[in-house]
Amino acid sequence: MMDLGRLRALHAVAVHGSVGRAAAALGFTPSAVSQQIAKLERETRTVLLERQGRGVVLTDAARELAATARTVLGLMERAEVRLEEQRGQAVGRLLVAAFATGARGLMPGVLAELRRRCPEVDVRLLESDPYPAAELVGRGEVDLALVQDWPSVPLPVQEGLSRLDLGTDPVDLVLPADDDLAALDAVPVERLRGQRWISVPPGNICHDWLVRTLREAGEEPDVRYQVDDFETQIALVAAGLGMAVVPRLGRGPLPAGVAARPVASQPSRRVFALWRAQASRRPAITEALAVMKDCWAAVEEAQRRAA
């Protein structure tokens, strides 16, 4: 009989696309994941991974086995959820995905409080953009996802997922403090035309919002620098290289020479949690959602005090 842990490792590589990302999702080292798959290869007498450049790809046999593993792991998950419901205690493993600023601005408090309230739950965190995070929840690869979208750029959510709205995250224009726009209380959208932009790459919800907003204002945005990390974007603004739209959640103090101003349209991201509806009665899920609500309220209160 094949070892379930080894099947889980293969399935993670199939889902996440590399040994490194699979290891991050499972909470193991890449070496440990590679060893699990090597043992599975010996166990099945089948080559499962092949080198391609600096990475690996799954063989045809591995893809078939990974599909079977998905079914087996799904059955195991449903059994674990039922047992946890019957015990009425939050136990087991809980894998949470969160977008970058949510992982920085909200999840430290959530994880610490969950550890205090539910010491029997093994909580793991995986940083992921909202688009793939929603898909991971739908496929059963993560149990819970903290995601965000914009009213004008809604996040596609497949059937079978439940949603808890936490609140909105205001987004400001971050610009050099000596720019004329920094003297305004709020910057009209039309004044955003003709600027040099620092933005996250295409395919990210924040980038999609910027492009759509400026196109509606009659201009194709001039995105000079594509940077995933908002703190790096702020550093580029400080160097006088352009402007950026940066959410408040997870944003640290601005460096000297940099200002943040609201945009007149008051753009804000909607922040919410997603999980599979069939797991709604699982105590670990209900506890995690309650903690998220409490921690979100604390973040909002801290932002009000800082305003």
ABEGO torsion letter per residue (X at the ends): XBBAAAAAAAAAAAAAGBAAAAAAAAGBBAAAAAAAAAAAAAAAGBBABBBBEABBBBBAAAAAAAAAAAAAAAAAAAAAAAAAAAAGBBBEBBBBBBBAAAAAAAAAAAAAAAAAABAABBBBBBBBBAAAAAAAAAAGABABBBBBBBAABBBBBBBGBBBBBAEBBBBBBBBBAABAAAABABBBAAAABGBBBBBBBBGBAAAAAAAAAAAAAGBBBBBABBBABAAAAAAAAAAGAEBBBBBABGBBBBBBGBBBBBBAAGBBBBBBBBBBAAAAABAAAAAAAAAAAAAAAAAAAAAAAAX
